[in-house]
Amino acid sequence: MKVKHVWVRQQVLEEIRQGRYGNRLPTKQQLAERFGVSIGTVSRALESLCQEGWLELKRGAGIYACVPAIPRILQVAFVVSSPADVVEHTYHGPLFRALCDVCAEKNINLMVASSPVADWHSLPERYPDTALFVVGPPRHSVDVLRSLWQARVPLVVVGGSWREAVPFPTIDSDNEAGARRGVEYLLHLGHRRIAYVNGTEGSSNCRDRLEGYLTALRAWDIEPQPQWLIRPDDDTHLSPSARNALMDLLLTPERPTAVFCAGYFLALDVMALTESLGIAIPQQLSILGVDDPVSARYLNPPLTTLRQPLHEMGRRAAQVLLDGLLHGAMPEPVHEKLPVELVTRGSCAPSPELTG
């Protein structure tokens, strides 16, 4: 059952879209009587709509709808903050293909816009009549995204989330719960010294995976050691400093028996480094990754990984973005996280401290 103020918000928003109220809304008292709720509930609902830009409170004059015309959408831009081959990219590829499918179904053109976050504010001018499908934005992009939304630029964020409330829709995988499940799997295999190789520090996905890692260890009364956390600040490879830190860690007598890597290419780098040190996977060191491209099952050994539902995320985000626009409305500001699947393969095994 939905919280009352959320239900009232939806009812008022729908009636605004239908033009039921005209420009000026009834009083809070009248709305409370209409919906059979308290004035406080109505106030919370209207405050949310004001923050999202649907309403404007004019002191002494009442509450007014401010619903400018939704731009006619001719195309969708697949927005990324750095250059990439989005078709072949491990993360972007499934999202892009899902968006392609939905755009084809709805007969809408699709383009790719590779642009630094600092230039996103100019996207509406550069690409008029374009809805934005924003992929994996860094956490610091929230202000420009909020500004675009308040300017009535239709957008959806896929593969990103924020702790604070944001007015625009977000579709993501549940990285925190997925990481927690993966680390718990390692714990059940007997591992007690588990290192974590993080990705880009500004990524909400890596933030959430780190939180899941820490939560899982502490639930088992294991306090992670500072040296267990390797920070390359990159999603695709170990930096020289991160490589040296991990090498030093793996050569210590009390080295980890497992490593959780926040990305697929980071897992490849860790496996290569481990092999160069003569450490056998998984007999001496288990490795857990994130993402599951086809190549993951053909590694030696095949990679145990956390599979994000990327195609489903992309399709859901595309539907959120386009369904409202095709009916003359902005996208619904929903916030959804899809479950992550643990795929067990040969790169993880019981801790050598149990078997040896």
C-alpha positions as a Markdown table, in Angstrom:
| # | Residue | x | y | z |
|---|---|---|---|---|
| 1 | Met | 0.0 | 0.0 | 0.0 |
| 2 | Lys | 1.4 | 3.4 | -1.0 |
| 3 | Val | 2.1 | 6.1 | 1.6 |
| 4 | Lys | -0.8 | 8.5 | 1.7 |
| 5 | His | 1.1 | 11.6 | 0.6 |
| 6 | Val | 2.6 | 9.7 | -2.4 |
| 7 | Trp | -0.9 | 8.7 | -3.4 |
| 8 | Val | -2.2 | 12.3 | -3.1 |
| 9 | Arg | 0.8 | 13.5 | -5.1 |
| 10 | Gln | 0.0 | 11.1 | -7.9 |
| 11 | Gln | -3.7 | 12.1 | -7.9 |
| 12 | Val | -3.0 | 15.8 | -8.0 |
| 13 | Leu | -0.3 | 15.4 | -10.7 |
| 14 | Glu | -2.7 | 13.5 | -12.9 |
| 15 | Glu | -5.4 | 16.1 | -12.5 |
| 16 | Ile | -2.9 | 18.9 | -13.3 |
| 17 | Arg | -2.0 | 17.1 | -16.5 |
| 18 | Gln | -5.6 | 16.7 | -17.4 |
| 19 | Gly | -6.2 | 20.4 | -16.8 |
| 20 | Arg | -8.9 | 19.7 | -14.2 |
| 21 | Tyr | -7.9 | 22.6 | -11.9 |
| 22 | Gly | -7.1 | 25.2 | -14.6 |
| 23 | Asn | -4.1 | 27.4 | -13.5 |
| 24 | Arg | -4.9 | 27.8 | -9.8 |
| 25 | Leu | -5.4 | 24.8 | -7.5 |
| 26 | Pro | -8.0 | 24.5 | -4.8 |
| 27 | Thr | -6.9 | 25.3 | -1.2 |
| 28 | Lys | -5.2 | 22.7 | 0.9 |
| 29 | Gln | -8.4 | 22.3 | 3.0 |
| 30 | Gln | -10.4 | 21.7 | -0.1 |
| 31 | Leu | -7.9 | 19.1 | -1.4 |
| 32 | Ala | -7.8 | 17.4 | 2.0 |
| 33 | Glu | -11.6 | 17.1 | 2.0 |
| 34 | Arg | -11.6 | 15.9 | -1.6 |
| 35 | Phe | -9.1 | 13.1 | -0.9 |
| 36 | Gly | -10.2 | 12.3 | 2.6 |
| 37 | Val | -6.8 | 12.9 | 4.2 |
| 38 | Ser | -5.3 | 15.4 | 6.6 |
| 39 | Ile | -4.0 | 18.9 | 5.6 |
| 40 | Gly | -0.5 | 17.7 | 6.6 |
| 41 | Thr | -0.7 | 14.9 | 4.1 |
| 42 | Val | -1.8 | 17.3 | 1.4 |
| 43 | Ser | 1.0 | 19.7 | 2.4 |
| 44 | Arg | 3.7 | 17.0 | 1.9 |
| 45 | Ala | 2.2 | 16.0 | -1.5 |
| 46 | Leu | 2.2 | 19.6 | -2.7 |
| 47 | Glu | 5.7 | 20.3 | -1.3 |
| 48 | Ser | 7.0 | 17.4 | -3.4 |
| 49 | Leu | 5.2 | 18.7 | -6.5 |
| 50 | Cys | 6.7 | 22.2 | -5.9 |
| 51 | Gln | 10.2 | 20.7 | -5.6 |
| 52 | Glu | 9.7 | 18.8 | -8.9 |
| 53 | Gly | 8.6 | 22.0 | -10.7 |
| 54 | Trp | 4.9 | 21.2 | -11.2 |
| 55 | Leu | 3.6 | 23.8 | -8.7 |
| 56 | Glu | 4.4 | 27.2 | -7.5 |
| 57 | Leu | 3.4 | 28.6 | -4.2 |
| 58 | Lys | 2.6 | 32.3 | -4.4 |
| 59 | Arg | 2.3 | 33.8 | -0.9 |
| 60 | Gly | -1.1 | 35.3 | -0.3 |
| 61 | Ala | -2.3 | 34.3 | -3.8 |
| 62 | Gly | -2.5 | 30.5 | -3.6 |
| 63 | Ile | -1.0 | 27.5 | -5.3 |
| 64 | Tyr | -0.6 | 27.6 | -9.1 |
| 65 | Ala | 0.2 | 24.9 | -11.7 |
| 66 | Cys | 3.3 | 25.7 | -13.7 |
| 67 | Val | 3.2 | 23.2 | -16.5 |
| 68 | Pro | 5.0 | 24.6 | -19.6 |
| 69 | Ala | 4.6 | 22.8 | -22.8 |
| 70 | Ile | 6.6 | 19.6 | -23.1 |
| 71 | Pro | 8.9 | 19.9 | -26.1 |
| 72 | Arg | 8.2 | 17.8 | -29.1 |
| 73 | Ile | 10.7 | 14.9 | -28.9 |
| 74 | Leu | 12.3 | 13.9 | -32.2 |
| 75 | Gln | 15.1 | 11.8 | -30.8 |
| 76 | Val | 16.8 | 10.4 | -27.7 |
| 77 | Ala | 20.5 | 11.0 | -26.8 |
| 78 | Phe | 22.4 | 8.3 | -25.1 |
| 79 | Val | 24.6 | 10.5 | -22.9 |
| 80 | Val | 27.9 | 9.4 | -21.6 |
| 81 | Ser | 30.5 | 11.6 | -19.9 |
| 82 | Ser | 33.6 | 10.2 | -21.7 |
| 83 | Pro | 34.3 | 8.8 | -25.1 |
| 84 | Ala | 33.5 | 5.1 | -25.5 |
| 85 | Asp | 32.5 | 2.5 | -28.1 |
| 86 | Val | 29.0 | 2.2 | -26.6 |
| 87 | Val | 28.1 | -0.8 | -28.8 |
| 88 | Glu | 31.0 | -3.0 | -27.7 |
| 89 | His | 31.3 | -1.6 | -24.1 |
| 90 | Thr | 30.8 | -4.2 | -21.4 |
| 91 | Tyr | 28.5 | -1.9 | -19.4 |
| 92 | His | 27.1 | 0.6 | -22.0 |
| 93 | Gly | 26.5 | -2.0 | -24.7 |
| 94 | Pro | 23.5 | -3.9 | -23.2 |
| 95 | Leu | 22.0 | -0.6 | -22.1 |
| 96 | Phe | 22.4 | 0.9 | -25.6 |
| 97 | Arg | 20.9 | -2.1 | -27.3 |
| 98 | Ala | 17.9 | -2.1 | -25.0 |
| 99 | Leu | 17.3 | 1.6 | -25.7 |
| 100 | Cys | 17.7 | 0.9 | -29.5 |
| 101 | Asp | 14.9 | -1.7 | -29.2 |
| 102 | Val | 12.5 | 0.6 | -27.4 |
| 103 | Cys | 13.2 | 3.5 | -29.8 |
| 104 | Ala | 12.6 | 1.3 | -32.7 |
| 105 | Glu | 9.3 | 0.1 | -31.3 |
| 106 | Lys | 8.2 | 3.7 | -30.8 |
| 107 | Asn | 9.7 | 5.0 | -34.0 |
| 108 | Ile | 12.0 | 7.5 | -32.3 |
| 109 | Asn | 15.5 | 8.4 | -33.6 |
| 110 | Leu | 18.5 | 7.6 | -31.4 |
| 111 | Met | 22.0 | 9.3 | -31.2 |
| 112 | Val | 25.0 | 9.1 | -28.9 |
| 113 | Ala | 26.2 | 12.3 | -27.1 |
| 114 | Ser | 29.7 | 11.9 | -25.5 |
| 115 | Ser | 30.2 | 15.0 | -23.5 |
| 116 | Pro | 31.9 | 16.0 | -20.2 |
| 117 | Val | 29.6 | 16.7 | -17.3 |
| 118 | Ala | 30.6 | 20.4 | -17.3 |
| 119 | Asp | 29.0 | 20.7 | -20.8 |
| 120 | Trp | 25.8 | 18.9 | -20.1 |
| 121 | His | 24.0 | 22.2 | -19.4 |
| 122 | Ser | 24.4 | 23.0 | -23.2 |
| 123 | Leu | 22.9 | 19.7 | -24.4 |
| 124 | Pro | 19.4 | 21.0 | -25.0 |
| 125 | Glu | 20.8 | 23.8 | -27.1 |
| 126 | Arg | 23.1 | 21.5 | -29.1 |
| 127 | Tyr | 20.4 | 18.9 | -29.5 |
| 128 | Pro | 17.0 | 20.5 | -29.6 |
| 129 | Asp | 13.8 | 18.3 | -29.2 |
| 130 | Thr | 15.9 | 15.6 | -27.6 |
| 131 | Ala | 15.3 | 13.5 | -24.5 |
| 132 | Leu | 18.4 | 12.5 | -22.5 |
| 133 | Phe | 19.2 | 8.9 | -21.5 |
| 134 | Val | 22.0 | 9.6 | -19.1 |
| 135 | Val | 24.3 | 6.6 | -18.4 |
| 136 | Gly | 26.4 | 6.1 | -15.3 |
| 137 | Pro | 26.7 | 9.8 | -14.3 |
| 138 | Pro | 29.3 | 10.6 | -11.6 |
| 139 | Arg | 27.9 | 11.7 | -8.3 |
| 140 | His | 29.0 | 15.3 | -8.8 |
| 141 | Ser | 26.7 | 15.6 | -11.8 |
| 142 | Val | 23.6 | 15.9 | -9.6 |
| 143 | Asp | 23.5 | 19.7 | -9.8 |
| 144 | Val | 23.5 | 19.9 | -13.6 |
| 145 | Leu | 21.0 | 17.1 | -13.8 |
| 146 | Arg | 18.7 | 18.8 | -11.3 |
| 147 | Ser | 19.1 | 22.0 | -13.3 |
| 148 | Leu | 18.2 | 20.3 | -16.6 |
| 149 | Trp | 15.1 | 18.7 | -15.0 |
| 150 | Gln | 13.9 | 22.0 | -13.5 |
| 151 | Ala | 14.3 | 23.5 | -17.0 |
| 152 | Arg | 11.8 | 20.8 | -18.2 |
| 153 | Val | 14.4 | 18.8 | -20.2 |
| 154 | Pro | 13.1 | 15.2 | -20.3 |
| 155 | Leu | 15.7 | 12.9 | -18.9 |
| 156 | Val | 16.3 | 9.6 | -17.1 |
| 157 | Val | 19.4 | 8.4 | -15.3 |
| 158 | Val | 20.4 | 4.7 | -15.7 |
| 159 | Gly | 23.2 | 3.2 | -13.6 |
| 160 | Gly | 23.3 | 6.0 | -11.0 |
| 161 | Ser | 21.7 | 6.9 | -7.8 |
| 162 | Trp | 22.1 | 9.4 | -4.9 |
| 163 | Arg | 21.6 | 9.2 | -1.2 |
| 164 | Glu | 19.7 | 12.5 | -1.2 |
| 165 | Ala | 16.3 | 12.9 | -2.9 |
| 166 | Val | 16.5 | 13.9 | -6.6 |
| 167 | Pro | 13.5 | 15.0 | -8.7 |
| 168 | Phe | 14.4 | 13.1 | -11.9 |
| 169 | Pro | 13.9 | 9.4 | -12.5 |
| 170 | Thr | 16.7 | 6.9 | -11.8 |
| 171 | Ile | 17.0 | 3.2 | -12.7 |
| 172 | Asp | 19.9 | 1.3 | -11.3 |
| 173 | Ser | 20.9 | -2.2 | -10.2 |
| 174 | Asp | 21.0 | -2.9 | -6.4 |
| 175 | Asn | 24.7 | -2.7 | -6.1 |
| 176 | Glu | 24.8 | -2.6 | -2.4 |
| 177 | Ala | 22.7 | -5.7 | -1.9 |
| 178 | Gly | 24.6 | -7.5 | -4.7 |
| 179 | Ala | 28.0 | -6.8 | -3.2 |
| 180 | Arg | 26.7 | -7.9 | 0.2 |
| 181 | Arg | 25.5 | -11.2 | -1.3 |
| 182 | Gly | 28.8 | -11.8 | -3.1 |
| 183 | Val | 30.9 | -11.2 | 0.0 |
| 184 | Glu | 28.6 | -13.4 | 2.0 |
| 185 | Tyr | 29.2 | -16.1 | -0.5 |
| 186 | Leu | 32.9 | -15.8 | 0.1 |
| 187 | Leu | 32.4 | -15.8 | 3.8 |
| 188 | His | 30.4 | -19.0 | 3.6 |
| 189 | Leu | 33.3 | -20.5 | 1.7 |
| 190 | Gly | 35.4 | -19.9 | 4.8 |
| 191 | His | 37.2 | -16.7 | 3.7 |
| 192 | Arg | 37.9 | -14.2 | 6.5 |
| 193 | Arg | 40.5 | -12.0 | 4.8 |
| 194 | Ile | 38.8 | -10.5 | 1.8 |
| 195 | Ala | 40.3 | -7.5 | 0.0 |
| 196 | Tyr | 38.2 | -5.1 | -2.1 |
| 197 | Val | 39.5 | -3.4 | -5.3 |
| 198 | Asn | 37.3 | -0.3 | -5.8 |
| 199 | Gly | 36.5 | 1.5 | -9.1 |
| 200 | Thr | 36.0 | 5.2 | -9.8 |
| 201 | Glu | 35.6 | 7.0 | -6.5 |
| 202 | Gly | 32.9 | 9.3 | -7.9 |
| 203 | Ser | 30.8 | 6.4 | -9.1 |
| 204 | Ser | 27.6 | 5.7 | -7.0 |
| 205 | Asn | 27.9 | 2.1 | -8.1 |
| 206 | Cys | 31.3 | 1.7 | -6.6 |
| 207 | Arg | 30.2 | 3.6 | -3.5 |
| 208 | Asp | 27.3 | 1.2 | -3.0 |
| 209 | Arg | 29.5 | -1.9 | -3.7 |
| 210 | Leu | 31.9 | -0.7 | -1.0 |
| 211 | Glu | 29.1 | -0.2 | 1.4 |
| 212 | Gly | 27.8 | -3.8 | 0.7 |
| 213 | Tyr | 31.3 | -5.2 | 1.2 |
| 214 | Leu | 31.8 | -3.4 | 4.5 |
| 215 | Thr | 28.3 | -4.3 | 5.7 |
| 216 | Ala | 28.8 | -8.0 | 4.9 |
| 217 | Leu | 32.1 | -8.2 | 6.8 |
| 218 | Arg | 30.9 | -6.4 | 9.8 |
| 219 | Ala | 27.8 | -8.6 | 10.0 |
| 220 | Trp | 30.2 | -11.5 | 10.6 |
| 221 | Asp | 32.2 | -9.4 | 13.2 |
| 222 | Ile | 35.1 | -8.9 | 10.8 |
| 223 | Glu | 36.6 | -5.4 | 10.8 |
| 224 | Pro | 38.1 | -4.8 | 7.4 |
| 225 | Gln | 41.8 | -3.7 | 7.6 |
| 226 | Pro | 42.7 | -0.5 | 5.8 |
| 227 | Gln | 45.3 | -2.3 | 3.6 |
| 228 | Trp | 42.5 | -4.6 | 2.3 |
| 229 | Leu | 40.9 | -1.7 | 0.4 |
| 230 | Ile | 42.7 | -0.9 | -2.9 |
| 231 | Arg | 41.7 | 2.3 | -4.7 |
| 232 | Pro | 42.8 | 2.5 | -8.3 |
| 233 | Asp | 40.1 | 5.3 | -9.0 |
| 234 | Asp | 39.5 | 3.7 | -12.4 |
| 235 | Asp | 37.0 | 1.1 | -13.7 |
| 236 | Thr | 39.2 | -0.4 | -16.3 |
| 237 | His | 42.6 | -1.0 | -14.9 |
| 238 | Leu | 44.8 | -1.0 | -11.8 |
| 239 | Ser | 46.8 | 2.2 | -11.5 |
| 240 | Pro | 50.6 | 1.8 | -10.8 |
| 241 | Ser | 50.0 | 2.7 | -7.2 |
| 242 | Ala | 47.1 | 0.4 | -6.8 |
| 243 | Arg | 49.0 | -2.4 | -8.5 |
| 244 | Asn | 51.9 | -1.9 | -6.1 |
| 245 | Ala | 49.6 | -1.8 | -3.1 |
| 246 | Leu | 47.9 | -5.0 | -4.1 |
| 247 | Met | 51.2 | -6.7 | -4.9 |
| 248 | Asp | 52.5 | -5.8 | -1.5 |
| 249 | Leu | 49.3 | -7.1 | 0.1 |
| 250 | Leu | 49.4 | -10.5 | -1.8 |
| 251 | Leu | 53.1 | -11.1 | -0.8 |
| 252 | Thr | 52.5 | -10.7 | 2.9 |
| 253 | Pro | 52.3 | -13.8 | 5.1 |
| 254 | Glu | 48.7 | -12.9 | 6.2 |
| 255 | Arg | 47.6 | -12.1 | 2.7 |
| 256 | Pro | 43.9 | -12.2 | 1.7 |
| 257 | Thr | 42.4 | -15.4 | 0.6 |
| 258 | Ala | 39.9 | -13.7 | -1.6 |
| 259 | Val | 39.6 | -10.4 | -3.6 |
| 260 | Phe | 36.3 | -8.7 | -4.6 |
| 261 | Cys | 36.8 | -6.5 | -7.7 |
| 262 | Ala | 34.3 | -3.7 | -8.4 |
| 263 | Gly | 34.5 | -4.1 | -12.2 |
| 264 | Tyr | 35.1 | -6.8 | -14.9 |
| 265 | Phe | 38.3 | -5.3 | -16.2 |
| 266 | Leu | 39.6 | -4.7 | -12.7 |
| 267 | Ala | 39.1 | -8.5 | -12.1 |
| 268 | Leu | 41.1 | -9.2 | -15.3 |
| 269 | Asp | 44.0 | -7.0 | -14.0 |
| 270 | Val | 43.9 | -8.7 | -10.6 |
| 271 | Met | 43.9 | -12.2 | -12.2 |
| 272 | Ala | 46.9 | -11.3 | -14.4 |
| 273 | Leu | 48.8 | -9.8 | -11.4 |
| 274 | Thr | 48.0 | -12.9 | -9.3 |
| 275 | Glu | 49.2 | -15.2 | -12.1 |
| 276 | Ser | 52.5 | -13.2 | -12.4 |
| 277 | Leu | 53.1 | -13.7 | -8.7 |
| 278 | Gly | 52.6 | -17.5 | -9.0 |
| 279 | Ile | 49.5 | -17.5 | -6.8 |
| 280 | Ala | 47.0 | -20.1 | -8.0 |
| 281 | Ile | 43.3 | -19.2 | -8.6 |
| 282 | Pro | 41.2 | -20.4 | -6.9 |
| 283 | Gln | 43.4 | -22.8 | -4.9 |
| 284 | Gln | 45.3 | -20.0 | -3.1 |
| 285 | Leu | 43.2 | -16.9 | -3.9 |
| 286 | Ser | 39.5 | -16.6 | -4.9 |
| 287 | Ile | 38.4 | -13.7 | -7.1 |
| 288 | Leu | 34.9 | -12.3 | -7.4 |
| 289 | Gly | 34.1 | -9.7 | -10.1 |
| 290 | Val | 31.2 | -7.5 | -11.3 |
| 291 | Asp | 29.5 | -7.8 | -14.7 |
| 292 | Asp | 29.2 | -10.8 | -16.9 |
| 293 | Pro | 30.2 | -10.4 | -20.6 |
| 294 | Val | 30.4 | -13.5 | -22.7 |
| 295 | Ser | 34.2 | -13.7 | -22.2 |
| 296 | Ala | 33.8 | -14.1 | -18.4 |
| 297 | Arg | 32.9 | -17.7 | -18.8 |
| 298 | Tyr | 35.9 | -18.5 | -21.0 |
| 299 | Leu | 38.6 | -17.1 | -18.7 |
| 300 | Asn | 41.0 | -19.5 | -17.0 |
| 301 | Pro | 39.4 | -20.1 | -14.5 |
| 302 | Pro | 35.9 | -18.9 | -15.5 |
| 303 | Leu | 35.0 | -15.8 | -13.4 |
| 304 | Thr | 32.6 | -15.9 | -10.5 |
| 305 | Thr | 30.8 | -12.5 | -10.9 |
| 306 | Leu | 27.8 | -10.3 | -10.0 |
| 307 | Arg | 25.6 | -10.0 | -13.1 |
| 308 | Gln | 23.8 | -6.7 | -13.4 |
| 309 | Pro | 20.5 | -6.9 | -15.3 |
| 310 | Leu | 21.7 | -4.4 | -17.8 |
| 311 | His | 19.3 | -5.1 | -20.6 |
| 312 | Glu | 16.4 | -4.9 | -18.2 |
| 313 | Met | 17.7 | -1.7 | -16.7 |
| 314 | Gly | 18.1 | -0.1 | -20.1 |
| 315 | Arg | 14.6 | -1.2 | -21.3 |
| 316 | Arg | 12.9 | 0.0 | -18.1 |
| 317 | Ala | 14.7 | 3.4 | -18.2 |
| 318 | Ala | 13.7 | 3.8 | -21.9 |
| 319 | Gln | 10.1 | 3.1 | -21.0 |
| 320 | Val | 10.2 | 5.6 | -18.1 |
| 321 | Leu | 11.7 | 8.2 | -20.4 |
| 322 | Leu | 9.4 | 7.8 | -23.4 |
| 323 | Asp | 6.0 | 6.6 | -22.1 |
| 324 | Gly | 5.1 | 9.9 | -20.6 |
| 325 | Leu | 6.5 | 12.0 | -23.4 |
| 326 | Leu | 4.5 | 10.3 | -26.0 |
| 327 | His | 1.4 | 11.4 | -24.1 |
| 328 | Gly | 2.6 | 15.0 | -23.6 |
| 329 | Ala | 4.0 | 14.6 | -20.1 |
| 330 | Met | 7.4 | 14.6 | -18.4 |
| 331 | Pro | 8.7 | 11.2 | -17.2 |
| 332 | Glu | 7.5 | 10.0 | -13.8 |
| 333 | Pro | 10.3 | 10.7 | -11.2 |
| 334 | Val | 10.5 | 7.0 | -10.2 |
| 335 | His | 13.5 | 5.5 | -8.4 |
| 336 | Glu | 14.0 | 1.8 | -9.0 |
| 337 | Lys | 16.8 | -0.7 | -8.2 |
| 338 | Leu | 16.8 | -4.1 | -9.9 |
| 339 | Pro | 18.3 | -7.2 | -8.3 |
| 340 | Val | 21.8 | -8.4 | -9.0 |
| 341 | Glu | 22.5 | -12.1 | -9.7 |
| 342 | Leu | 25.5 | -14.0 | -8.3 |
| 343 | Val | 27.0 | -16.3 | -11.0 |
| 344 | Thr | 29.3 | -18.9 | -9.5 |
| 345 | Arg | 32.1 | -20.3 | -11.6 |
| 346 | Gly | 35.6 | -21.6 | -11.1 |
| 347 | Ser | 37.4 | -18.5 | -9.8 |
| 348 | Cys | 36.1 | -19.0 | -6.3 |
| 349 | Ala | 36.7 | -22.0 | -4.0 |
| 350 | Pro | 36.7 | -22.7 | -0.3 |
| 351 | Ser | 39.4 | -20.8 | 1.6 |
| 352 | Pro | 42.8 | -22.6 | 1.6 |
| 353 | Glu | 42.9 | -22.2 | 5.3 |
| 354 | Leu | 40.0 | -24.7 | 5.4 |
| 355 | Thr | 41.3 | -27.1 | 2.8 |
| 356 | Gly | 45.0 | -27.0 | 3.4 |
